[in-house]
Amino acid sequence: MSTRALRQIQTRADAAGDIDWLVQIDSTVVRAHQHAAATGRKGGSTGRTNRTITPSADSEEA
């Protein structure tokens, strides 16, 4: 089916009230600790180190 034909079908169905336009958005966020990236700044760590990664508290679980 071509894009043009699909648009025509959708337009007719929307005009007839046969389409329920529902949009869902995934708002997943990934956060890193401020010291996770070794920037090499003066006084900062420039090499790899062994660190324990502790997940932060999830706001939905609190």
Helices and strands as residue ranges (DSSP letters): H 3-15
